[in-house]
Amino acid sequence: MTVNKRAAKVSEESLHRIFTIPVAPNSTLGRVESEISQNLAGFLGSHIAATEQALSEIEKDFADSQIPEDPAFVSDHMHHLLDKLVSQSVHTSSPNFIGHMTSALPYFILPLSKLMIGLNQNLVKIETSKAFTPMERQVLGMMHRLVYQDEEPFYQQWMHSANHSLGAFCSGGTVANLTALWVARNNLLKPDGDFKGVAREGLFKALKHYNYDGLAILVSARGHYSLKKSADVLGIGQDSVIAIPTDENNKIDCQLLEEKCQQLARENIQVLSIVGVAGTTETGNIDPLDKIADIAQRYNAHFHVDAAWGGATLLSNKYRPLLKGIELADSVTIDAHKQMYVPMGAGLVVFKNPASVAAIEHHAEYILRKGSKDLGSHTLEGSRPGMAMLVYAALHVISRPGYELLINGSIEKANYFAQLIEQHADFELVTKPELCLLTYRYNPSSVQKLLANASDVEQENINVLLDKLTEFIQKRQRENGKSFVSRTRIEVQKYQGRKTLVFRVVLANPLTTKTILQDVLAEQAQLAQESERFLPLLLSMS
Ligand SMILES: *Cc1c(COP(=O)(O)O)cnc(C)c1O
């Protein structure tokens, strides 16, 4: 018998070992660990395959539904992970990948993350997190102050108050938005006389008690789909999220917003919340928050600002004015895992009024006792990791002026890229950057001229072909693996609001250089020439 493969065995002793014996530095896992500590970019660059495999191929590697009966040596398993999983993952931190909202992470995050995992605190209650609870409350206080800029005594009074909360930390913008709307719903349909409140009696009885024929959430057509999920979960229904058209700058049309509010009032439908978007996911534009605040107040609606992506802009004194009016919001969502360079799983919502979270308070006898400072009494999620520590560390290590440099740099880079696009005869800038996000497409100059003078029908035919060309270029570029931009479909005013396919670029990675941007554009122009169907067709029309 030839033994060419060691076999691991299940035994109490081997299990004891995995809990007590560290990974040897010269083992596979040990080498991976030291490599990622010393050169993460190099490690990712060499282990993530440049050219991608079809998902259907990858699925074959993950086809077995049986839980293994035989244990694996961790080094063998590490090889398996590198081979099948890491190699086919996405290089989100590559400076050439400018299509995502997540980018490179600073190095100090790696050992700190490991410490966080090692500590394995559970923020649901103080018993399992101790100092992590006041630390998280401080982070919420800092982010609250960033948004609302209240005075020192306000924070002294409320930051660590047991029965109040300046916000809620959670896994991301989706849960943050849901939490904000949950608070809004429960405050609107609060206990009143014999009625014990929507939290106890449910939506059906609440609407009957308050004599409403329905509730609505109003947001611009560029609102994030997490709002629909929230409306669904809160029992309000996705169709009650009403999309208000935007102007040519992708900002909510306040005239139409006001008219919708009037119409709903006539129909006896209460506006639960008006949501302003501060940095739309597709175009990065910011709604006129001060005007929305005014309308929300007149219709007694909770004013929420979804600043999941753009909220970090508040850290820049130069660009903060773009979000003027945000301090009037009843609640604001910010994702630290987007423009604050913290890893995935760090979202938060802050509330103007420290008492408003009382509306979603839950208590349990064994934990979360009334009057305790347990964070779990007003968060949707139960067990939660100490992610706030990474936000805390980033705020201290990078500091506000450091963030300002990063944010200003990203916006200026986006302006530079927009300039490149505008100067190139064969590209069309579709949405100008307000923050560090822009959209554009490849559109040969002769076709651009043709479009300008075409009838509606001709325009449509040309745009259909251009959509196909955009898709072709985007896919080809992704498959080639050198660089990546994303694509989305947005309504373009210039083409009568037609939903048009565009490239979408987010310039948040501080390591992305001007040369990289020039190369991305050059590669796209080159790839367009490889399209054997759409480009020749387009050129033959012009
Ligand atoms: C990303 C984003 C969300 C959702 O946040 P997740 O962290 O992905 O849950 C919500 N709103 C906006 C505007 C976003 O950009």
The ligand as an ORCA input file, in Angstrom:
! r2SCAN-3c Opt
* xyz 0 1
  C     -25.072     50.789     -0.362
  C     -26.313     51.550     -0.134
  C     -27.346     51.047      0.685
  C     -27.329     49.657      1.260
  O     -26.281     49.463      2.120
  P     -25.699     47.999      2.407
  O     -24.549     48.303      3.284
  O     -25.343     47.419      1.083
  O     -26.771     47.221      3.089
  C     -28.444     51.849      0.903
  N     -28.533     53.064      0.353
  C     -27.570     53.584     -0.434
  C     -27.731     54.956     -1.002
  C     -26.418     52.840     -0.702
  O     -25.462     53.346     -1.511
*
